[in-house]
């Protein structure tokens, strides 16, 4: 394999093992054994295990957010429907046989110090996800896009947590129904009220 292919193979292997076993339990020896490479090969690409974890999280962050955006844009054209379509994407995620919960929450849980680079990488993913929901809420002309985005985000997070325990997609479908009610309450009259409010100077 070419250097870039080896790096990608190591990241894919690490992500799978981190998902299955956790970040601390999935040691370097296990990763190189599963990847079928020499230890020197791994360290040629990643100087430390932390470097490997950070690169893996960066890869998953980019993949997940791009996949959601692509899915949503293909499924719906109406901005409000796109907000709801994020739950359809989430349902495909929790239905995957490899689903073990949120890999970013797991990373933050095992690296609890708020200044830990791994914790900060997990936090950045959550912030970028929230920013996407806010982007959709603005496009949908919600009366309070920040609030709507924050509540959609909480519905996503809660659905993932419950789905991890129940091993079903029903929590995601329930969260989508709650999101529909949330958006219905933020309809045209709510937008008109928001537009009439005096703007802060």
N, C-alpha and C positions, 0 to 999 in steps of 0.2 A: 504494500500500500504506500501511496505517497504521504508525505509528511502531514498535509492537511487532512487526509483520510484517516491517518492514525489518530490525530488529535480528535477528530469527530467521533471515531470509534471509542476512544477512551471516555469522552464526555457522555456518549450514549450509554456505555456500560456503567459509568459512575452514577448517572441519573437513575438507571434501573435499580441499582443496588441501594442507593440512598432511599429510594421510594419503598423498596421491599424491607430493608433492615434498619434504616436510620443513618444519620451522618456519622455518629461515633462508632456504631457497630460495624459499619462497612469500612473496614480498614484497607490500607494500601495493598497489603498482600492479597486480600480477597479481590480487589479491583483488578490487579494485574493478572491474577489467575483466571478470572472470568474474561478479561480482555484478550488473554493469550499473548501478552507482550512481556518483555523483560522490565525489571524495575528501573533500569537505567533509561529505558525508552520513555517510561512515564515521567521520570524526573527531567528528561530532556524537554518535555512540553510544559510541565508544571513543577515549579521548584519545591512547593510544599503542598500538603493536602488541602490547606486553606485555599491556595490558588486554584486547585482543582474544583473545590466546592463552589468558589465564586464564579469560575468560568462556566460550570454546569448550570448554576442558577441564572446566569446571564443568558445562556443559550435557551433554557426553558422559558424564561420571561419573554424573550423575543418571539419564540415559537408560539407560545400560548396566546399572546396578545395579537399577533398577526393572524393566527388561526381564527380567533374570535371575530376580529374585524372582517376578515374575508367571508366567514360564514354568515355574519349578520348582513353584510352588504348584498350577498347573493340571495338571502332569504326574504329581505324586505327592502322597500324603497322609502316608505313613510318613516320619518324620524322617530315617531312614537312607537311604531311597530318594531323599529330596530332596537329600542330599549327592551322590549319584551322578547325579541329574538335572542338577546344575550342569554336568556334562561333556556332557550332551546339548545344553544351551544353548550351551556353548562350541563344539560341533561345528557348530551352525548359524552361528556367527560366522565360523569359519575357512572354511566353505563359501561364504560370501558373496563374490561376484566382486570386491568392493571391499576385501577383506581384504589388508592389507599388513604385518601384525604389530600389536603393541600400540602404540596411539597415545600411551599414557602413558609407556611405556618409551622411545619415540622422543623424547618431550618431555624426559625426564630425561637422555637421552643427548646432546641438543643444548644442554642447560642444566645443565652438570655441577656447578656450585657448589651445595653442600648448602643454602645460605641463599638461593639464587635462588628467587623466588616461583613460577616455573614448575616447578622441580624439586620444591618443597614441595607444589604442587598435585598433581603426579603421585604423590608419596609418599602423600599423603592418600587418593587413590583406592585405592592398594594396601592401605593400612591399613583402609579401610572394607570392602574386599572380604574381607580376612582376618577382620574382625569378623563378617561375614555367615556365613562358614564356621564360625566358632566358635559363633555362635548356633545353627546347624543341628546342630553336634556336641553341644552341650548338650541340645538338644531330643531328639536321638537317644540320650541318656544314655550317651555314650561314656565309657569309664573315664578317659581323659585327653583331654578336649575341646580343650585348647589345642594339644597335640601333634598330634592328628588334624587340626585345622583348619590348622595350619602345614604339615603334610605334604600335605593336599589342595591348599593354596595353591601349594606348590612343584610339584605335579603339573600344576596349571593353567598356571603360568608356563612350565614346561618344555615342555608340549604346544604352547603358542602359539609359542614360539621355534622348535621343530622344524617345526611346520606352516608357519611363514613361509618356511623354507628348502625344504621338500619340496613345498609347495603341495598337500598332501593332508590329509585329515582323519584319517588313520590314527594319527598321534601322539596325538590326543585320545581315540580309541577305546582305544589301548593304555594311556593314562593312566587311563582309567575302569576298565579291568581291574585295574590296580595298586591303584586306590582300593578296589575290591571286596575285594581280598585284605587291604588295610589294615583295612577295617571288619570283615571276618570274624575277623581276629586280635584285634579289640577287642570280642569277643562277650560273652555273659553271664558267662562265667567271669572274664574280665578285669575286668568291671564289679564283680563280687563281691569280687575281690581289692582293687580300688581302694576299695570301701566299707569293707573291713576294716582298711585302713591307718589308723594314727593321724593325726588332723588336726593340722596345724601350729598352735601356739598363737600 
